[in-house]
Amino acid sequence: MVRFGNVLGSSGSVVPLFRKQIEQGGPITLTDRKVNRYFMTIPESVQLVIQAAGMAKGGEVFVLDMGKSVKILDLAETLVRLSGLTIRNAANPDGDIEIVEVGLRAGEKLYEELIIGNNPQKTLHPRIMKAHETYLPSEVLNDLISDILNCRDPKLAVTMLKSLVPEFEHGRDNDQIIKAS
């Protein structure tokens, strides 16, 4: 398995969406001005995925070095400028394209995490790391998942989830999930 961030120009990238919104005169919609994501080009990602596949012996999780994360707001503003247009905001009410925050979706994070844990191993390739992730045999995992699904105590379910995924952090979004259950 190979983990990496967003691929510029791919169907899942925000770039085609932002371009379409710019072509239509705006606004550009952002979930939140503080959102950061990692990006790489299609050729770069393909090359690194193929090289990671060549290193695989079976069952590894590789993580690509994506460089520094990019603020989505900066990306949107750059695309507006590269289109020969200006940003419409309080400081420039006569600008061409407005950028509007629409709020984070359920489960969406401000910051992208490519690796869980802090101990990636180096490989022979300087931009490919190997993650060390714990795993459970499928029969043990299936039993634990069944126990969680059948649990009627939300706090106990979260405790069970933490035992299943030690890196799980119980935050504000998870409180909302518990209240809804």
C-alpha positions, 0 to 999 in steps of 0.5 A: 500500500502507498499513502500520499496526498492529493495529485494535482489535476487528478479527478479528486483534486480541488484544482479542477473544481477551483478552475471551473468555479473561476471560469463561472465567475466564482465564488470559489468555495473552501471548507475552511481557510486554515485547511492544509493539504499535500500535493504532487504532480501526476508524473511524480506520484506515478513514478514514486508509486511504481518505485515503492511497488518495486521495493515491496516484499508483501504487506508494507505500507509506504508513505511518499514524502510530499514536501510541505503542505499547502494552504488551500486558501493560498492555492485558490488565490494563486489560481485566481491570479494565474487566471489574470483575475483579482480576489474580491474581498473587503479590501478589494470589493471590486475584485473578480472572484470571491472566496467563500468558506462553507465549513468543514464536512463531517470527518474532514480535518484541517491538517492532512496526516499521511502517517499514523505514528512517528517512526517511519523507516527510511528506504533506499529511496529518499522520498519513500518511507515505510510506515510501521503500523500494528495490525491484528489477525482478521479473526481478532479484528472481526470479533472486536469490530462486532463487539464495538457494533453491538456495544450500547454504551457509547463511552465503552465503545470509544474505549474499545475503539481506542484499544483497537486503534491506539492512535485514535484521539477522541476529540470534539467531532467524536463527542458529536458522534457519541451524542448522536448514538 
